[in-house]
Amino acid sequence: MKAIITFHSIDTTNSVLSFHPSDFLHLIQSLVESGMPIVTLDNLLDENCSKGVAITFDDGMASVFTEALPVLKDFSVPAHLFLTTSVVGGDNYWQTQPKNAPKFQMMDWDQIAACQSAGVSIEAHTHTHPKLSVLTAEQVQDECLLCDEIIEEKLGRKPKYFAYPYGAYDEKTQKFASSQYKATVTTFMGSLSKNDDHALLPRLDSYYLQSNWIHSKLNKLTGKAYIKSRSIIRSIRGHQ
Ligand SMILES: [Zn+2]
C-alpha cells in the first residue's frame, strides 16, 4: 500500500481537525514497527517505490510544532507541512473560515524553521486559504506564487508540493498547480494507485484513523476495506 495521510492539529480537544497526541505517537510507532516505511513524497511517488506512507499536515497549527515534531524527531521520520502563509503567528480564522470552525494558534516562522530543520518539508497551501475554484485564473496564480515566494524568502527552499484549500479545485486550478508543482494533493479519500493524476492525489484523512485497531491494520486487507468503506460514507456525507 502507498498512501498520504492528512493531519491538521495534534491536540486533545477532539475537534474535527484534531488528532489526539497519544494516537499520533501510536500511529507512528505502529507504522515503524510493522515495517511500513514512512517516506517523503519524492520517495513515495517514485515509480520504484512499492509501499510506504507520507505524513502531511495542512495549514500550520502550532500543535504540529509542540506535539507532532517531538514524535517525528524521536522516530527520525520525514513529513510535509502545507502552509498558509498569511496566518503564520496568528490563528486559523482566515477570511473564508466558517464561523463555527475550531480556533487554533498557528506556528510562527521560528517554529516552522525548526520543523524544516528536523525533516519537515514546507509546502504550499496558498497565501490566504481561499476556495480557489471561485477565483479567477489570475487570482489563483497570485495566491500560489505569493505563498511560494514568502516560503522561499523565509526558509530558503521553494515548495515542491501543493494542497488545495478545502480540496476545492477546478480545471484552471488543476492546470496551474500541475505547471507549478511536482504534485498536488486533494481531500479525496484513498490510497495511491499507479494511474493517479499527480495534480489530484488522494489522501487518507487522519479523522478516520483514530482507533488503535486501524493503526495495526493499515498494512492489511481489512485496513484497506475499512478505508474504502469510510470513503463511501464520506462521499455520502458530501465532504468531498
Ligand atoms: Zn487547509
Residues whose N, C-alpha, C, O or C-beta is under 5 A from the ligand:
A	BS01	ZN	D58 D59 P165 Y166
